[in-house]
Amino acid sequence: MHQRLSCFNPKQEKIFNRRFSQYRWTKIREKLGLCDFKFHDLRKTFGSVLAQNGVFTAVVQRLLEHSSPDLTN
């Protein structure tokens, strides 16, 4: 099951804007009872799930805003 790279709009806005603050993330974690869960943990899980489901590295790289495919892998 592979995603087509051509389906990814290069002008698509980012998933989270720069106003997504540590305060908001802390409130979300507290509400869910995830005291030690870091936002980066969520990013790593997201990337891993995409890769395990056959999404191309280039697509995962764009979604995670990584500078290179090596960093994504």
FENVEN-V378952 format. One record per residue. N is the residue number from 1. PSI is psi in degrees with one decimal (999 if undefined). NEAR is the number of other C-alpha atoms within 10 Angstrom. D_FIRST is the distance of its C-alpha to the first C-alpha in Angstrom with 1 decimal. Layout:
n = (N/N)
psi = (PSI/PSI)
near = (NEAR/NEAR)
d_first = (D_FIRST/D_FIRST)
//
This chain:
n = (1/2/3/4/5/6/7/8/9/10/11/12/13/14/15/16/17/18/19/20/21/22/23/24/25/26/27/28/29/30/31/32/33/34/35/36/37/38/39/40/41/42/43/44/45/46/47/48/49/50/51/52/53/54/55/56/57/58/59/60/61/62/63/64/65/66/67/68/69/70/71/72/73)
psi = (102.6/144.7/145.6/130.7/-32.3/-16.5/-12.3/118.3/115.5/-17.1/5.8/140.9/159.6/153.5/-45.3/132.7/173.0/-9.6/-1.1/104.3/163.6/-35.8/-47.2/-42.6/-40.2/-42.3/-41.6/-47.4/-44.5/-42.8/-35.0/-5.1/32.0/67.1/-41.7/10.6/119.1/152.3/-35.8/-32.4/-39.8/-41.6/-45.4/-41.2/-44.4/-49.0/-40.4/-43.0/-40.9/-48.5/-41.1/-22.6/15.4/14.0/134.5/144.3/-38.9/-35.8/-45.3/-41.7/-46.0/-42.8/-36.8/-3.9/41.6/152.7/-19.3/156.3/-30.2/-40.4/-39.4/-43.7/999)
near = (8/9/13/10/13/8/8/12/8/9/6/7/8/11/8/8/8/7/7/9/10/10/9/11/14/17/12/13/16/13/10/9/10/11/12/10/13/12/12/9/10/11/13/13/11/14/19/15/13/16/17/9/11/11/18/15/18/15/21/20/18/16/15/16/11/13/10/12/13/9/8/19/12)
d_first = (0.0/3.8/6.9/9.8/12.8/15.2/14.3/15.8/19.5/21.6/24.5/22.8/25.1/24.3/23.0/26.3/29.5/32.1/34.2/31.9/34.6/35.2/37.4/34.7/32.3/35.2/35.9/32.3/32.4/35.9/34.9/32.0/34.1/32.0/34.9/33.5/30.0/29.6/27.6/26.2/24.9/22.8/21.4/20.5/18.8/16.8/15.7/15.0/12.8/10.7/10.6/9.9/6.8/5.5/7.5/9.9/13.3/15.1/13.6/14.4/17.7/18.6/17.9/20.0/22.5/22.7/24.9/23.0/19.7/21.9/22.7/19.1/18.3)
//
